[in-house]
């Protein structure tokens, strides 16, 4: 049996945000071990987004260099637009290009509604959504010019329902719309944009302020080992690789399982064309509206439109 060819990143330059600990550290170490030059970005603040510490990012860079890899530090705050541009400028200045952006940085400010106030929302959006937006936007012209790029965003299954952290779930849900929309514009330019939903124990998921979520201290050792951050990184690395064949997708990774997460639409109920449907018609046909039999996963807005409006003809 022939050995599988090793997927390498020699000659590629990657930015990984929030790479001083947890998932970002795992992503950076894996990419560097396969030959990528990595800009390790991490403000070094608390999991709630307070303070700063250059130690975590520097530690990861030293770890990469000790293993024979190439990396530089960036301790900028991706919650600030100017620092996102400075982050990309560091990659271009140090390594001459930027091929991969892994938008991983995040914070978690647990609060229920309506205690989750505007500051909670804005601080969370700054890091998760605006940080992804601004960093990707700063890298975009370089990727366009070279006709190549890989962008990975990070969502969360928390958007399926996280009542104690609405701001986090809201930001993660917005990133799916960002990913799907940007992917449409990206493909003709040789750029692919995909989204990963990690299943791992990280600092934000270990917060003591989350009464409805299991913490690391409550997880048995076997399960905790299965939720190690390194078990997410192979998916991220594939999405960052030149051989990646998907665009605009959401992939779930962790605990040794890898899966596709998609948005599905039921065939639904079609009212006859003789009379305008009434509220009561919706109620009477609720079961058919919700019946998942024959559901489809639209590949694009146009794909959804063609299916949903098929009864109207061309």
C-alpha positions in Angstrom: 0.0 0.0 0.0 1.3 3.4 -1.0 1.8 5.9 1.8 -0.6 8.9 1.8 1.0 12.1 0.5 1.5 14.6 3.3 -0.4 17.8 2.9 2.1 20.6 3.3 2.0 24.4 3.5 5.5 25.1 2.4 5.7 28.7 1.0 2.3 29.6 2.5 1.8 32.3 5.0 -1.0 32.1 7.6 -2.5 34.4 10.2 -4.2 32.7 13.1 -6.0 35.0 15.5 -6.5 34.1 19.1 -3.6 31.8 18.7 -2.0 32.1 22.2 -4.1 29.4 23.7 -6.7 26.7 23.0 -8.0 26.2 19.5 -5.9 29.0 18.0 -2.7 27.6 19.4 -3.6 24.1 18.1 -4.3 25.5 14.6 -1.0 27.5 14.6 1.1 24.6 15.7 -0.3 22.3 13.1 0.0 24.7 10.2 3.6 25.5 11.3 4.5 21.8 11.6 3.4 21.4 8.0 5.6 24.2 6.7 3.5 27.3 6.9 5.0 30.6 8.1 2.6 31.7 10.9 1.7 35.0 12.4 0.5 34.2 15.9 -2.0 36.8 16.9 -3.3 37.1 20.5 -4.0 40.1 22.7 -3.7 37.8 25.7 -6.7 39.1 27.5 -9.1 37.2 29.8 -11.8 35.0 28.3 -14.2 37.9 28.9 -12.0 40.2 26.8 -10.4 42.2 29.6 -6.7 43.1 29.9 -3.7 42.0 27.8 -0.7 39.8 28.1 2.0 39.2 25.4 3.1 36.0 27.1 0.7 33.5 25.4 1.5 34.6 21.8 5.2 34.7 22.5 5.1 31.2 24.1 3.5 29.8 21.0 6.0 31.4 18.7 8.8 30.0 20.8 7.2 26.6 20.6 7.0 26.7 16.9 10.6 27.9 16.5 11.9 25.3 18.9 10.2 22.7 16.6 12.0 24.1 13.6 9.1 26.2 12.3 8.8 29.8 11.4 6.5 32.3 13.2 6.2 35.8 14.4 4.2 37.5 17.2 1.3 39.9 16.8 -0.4 41.1 20.0 -2.9 43.4 18.4 -6.6 43.5 19.3 -8.7 42.2 16.5 -11.6 44.1 18.1 -10.0 47.3 16.7 -10.1 47.8 12.9 -6.7 49.5 12.7 -5.0 46.7 14.6 -6.5 44.2 12.1 -4.9 46.1 9.3 -1.6 46.2 11.2 -1.8 42.4 11.7 -2.0 41.8 8.0 0.7 44.3 7.4 2.9 42.3 9.8 2.4 39.2 7.7 3.2 40.9 4.4 6.2 42.8 5.9 7.7 39.7 7.5 6.9 37.0 4.9 6.0 38.9 1.7 2.4 37.6 1.3 -0.7 36.3 3.0 -2.4 33.1 1.9 -4.4 31.9 4.9 -6.5 33.8 7.5 -7.9 31.7 10.3 -10.3 33.9 12.2 -10.4 32.2 15.6 -10.2 34.9 18.2 -13.2 35.1 20.6 -14.4 36.1 24.0 -17.4 35.0 26.0 -19.3 37.3 28.3 -22.1 35.2 29.8 -25.4 37.0 30.5 -29.1 36.2 30.3 -31.6 38.5 28.7 -32.3 41.3 29.4 -29.2 41.6 31.6 -27.1 41.2 28.4 -26.8 44.9 27.7 -25.4 46.9 24.8 -21.8 46.7 26.1 -22.1 42.9 26.3 -23.3 42.8 22.7 -20.8 45.3 21.3 -17.7 43.9 23.0 -18.7 40.4 21.7 -19.4 41.6 18.2 -16.1 43.5 18.2 -14.0 40.4 18.5 -16.0 37.7 16.8 -17.8 39.5 14.0 -16.0 42.8 13.4 -12.6 41.2 14.1 -13.3 38.6 11.4 -14.7 41.2 9.0 -11.8 43.6 9.4 -9.0 41.1 9.3 -10.4 39.4 6.3 -11.0 42.7 4.6 -7.4 43.8 5.2 -6.1 40.5 3.7 -8.4 40.6 0.7 -6.5 42.9 -1.7 -3.4 40.7 -1.2 -5.3 37.5 -1.9 -7.0 39.1 -4.9 -3.7 40.3 -6.4 -2.1 36.8 -6.1 -5.2 35.1 -7.2 -5.2 32.8 -4.2 -6.4 32.7 -0.6 -8.1 30.7 2.1 -10.3 32.2 4.8 -11.6 30.3 7.7 -14.2 31.7 10.1 -15.3 30.2 13.4 -18.9 29.7 14.3 -20.4 27.7 17.1 -23.2 25.2 17.6 -24.1 27.6 20.4 -26.2 29.4 17.8 -28.6 26.5 18.0 -29.7 27.9 21.4 -27.5 29.4 24.1 -29.8 31.3 26.5 -27.1 32.3 28.9 -24.9 33.8 26.2 -27.0 35.5 23.6 -24.4 37.9 22.4 -22.0 35.0 21.6 -24.7 33.0 19.8 -25.7 36.1 17.9 -22.2 36.8 16.7 -21.6 33.2 15.7 -24.8 33.1 13.7 -23.8 36.3 11.9 -20.6 34.7 10.8 -22.5 32.0 8.9 -24.1 34.8 6.8 -20.7 36.4 6.4 -19.1 33.2 5.2 -21.8 32.2 2.8 -22.0 35.6 1.2 -18.3 36.2 1.0 -17.8 32.8 -0.5 -19.9 33.8 -3.6 -17.6 36.8 -4.3 -14.5 34.8 -3.5 -14.7 31.8 -5.8 -13.9 33.7 -9.1 -10.8 35.2 -7.5 -9.3 31.8 -6.4 -10.2 32.5 -2.8 -12.2 30.0 -0.7 -14.1 31.0 2.4 -15.4 28.3 4.8 -16.6 28.1 8.4 -15.8 25.7 11.2 -17.8 24.9 14.3 -15.4 23.5 16.9 -16.5 20.9 19.5 -13.8 21.3 22.2 -13.3 22.5 25.7 -11.8 26.0 25.5 -11.3 28.9 27.9 -14.7 30.5 27.0 -16.4 27.2 27.5 -14.9 26.8 30.9 -16.4 30.0 32.3 -17.9 29.6 35.7 -20.7 32.1 34.7 -22.6 29.5 32.6 -25.0 27.6 34.7 -26.6 25.6 31.9 -23.4 24.3 30.3 -21.1 21.5 31.5 -17.7 22.8 32.5 -14.3 21.1 32.1 -14.2 20.3 35.8 -17.5 18.3 35.4 -16.3 16.2 32.5 -14.6 12.8 33.1 -11.0 12.4 31.9 -11.9 10.3 28.8 -14.5 12.8 27.6 -12.2 15.7 28.3 -9.4 14.1 26.3 -11.9 13.6 23.4 -12.7 17.3 23.6 -9.0 18.3 23.1 -8.5 21.3 20.8 -6.0 19.4 18.6 -8.9 17.2 17.4 -10.4 20.2 15.7 -7.3 21.5 13.8 -7.1 18.8 11.1 -10.4 20.2 9.6 -9.2 23.8 9.9 -5.9 22.8 8.2 -7.8 21.1 5.3 -9.9 24.2 4.8 -6.7 26.2 4.7 -4.9 23.9 2.2 -4.6 24.5 -1.5 -6.3 21.2 -2.2 -9.5 22.3 -0.4 -12.4 21.6 -2.7 -15.3 23.3 -0.9 -16.5 26.9 -0.6 -19.1 28.5 1.6 -19.5 25.4 3.8 -19.9 25.0 7.5 -18.0 22.0 9.0 -18.2 20.7 12.5 -15.1 19.2 14.1 -14.1 17.7 17.4 -14.2 14.7 19.6 -12.8 12.7 16.7 -15.9 13.4 14.5 -16.0 15.5 11.4 -19.3 16.5 9.8 -21.0 19.0 7.4 -23.6 21.3 9.0 -26.0 22.7 6.4 -29.1 24.8 6.3 -32.1 22.8 5.1 -35.5 23.9 3.7 -38.6 21.7 3.7 -40.7 21.4 0.5 -43.5 22.9 2.5 -47.1 23.5 1.6 -48.2 25.2 -1.6 -51.5 27.0 -1.5 -53.7 26.7 -4.6 -53.8 29.7 -6.9 -57.5 30.4 -6.7 -57.7 32.3 -3.4 -55.2 34.2 -1.3 -54.1 32.0 1.7 -55.5 32.9 5.1 -54.0 32.6 8.5 -56.2 29.5 9.1 -54.8 27.9 6.0 -51.3 28.1 7.5 -52.5 26.5 10.8 -54.4 23.7 9.0 -51.3 22.9 6.9 -48.7 23.3 9.6 -47.7 19.6 9.6 -47.0 19.7 5.8 -45.1 23.0 6.2 -42.8 21.4 8.8 -42.5 17.9 7.3 -38.8 17.3 6.6 -39.4 14.6 4.0 -37.7 15.7 0.8 -35.9 18.6 2.4 -33.1 20.3 0.4 -29.9 22.2 1.3 -29.7 25.3 -0.9 -26.2 25.7 -2.4 -26.9 29.5 -2.9 -29.5 32.1 -2.8 -30.2 31.5 -6.4 -30.6 27.7 -5.8 -33.1 28.4 -3.0 -35.0 30.8 -5.2 -35.3 28.4 -8.1 -36.7 25.7 -5.8 -38.9 27.8 -3.7 -40.4 29.6 -6.7 -40.4 26.6 -9.0 -44.2 26.6 -9.2 -44.2 30.0 -10.9 -42.2 28.6 -13.9 -39.2 30.2 -15.6 
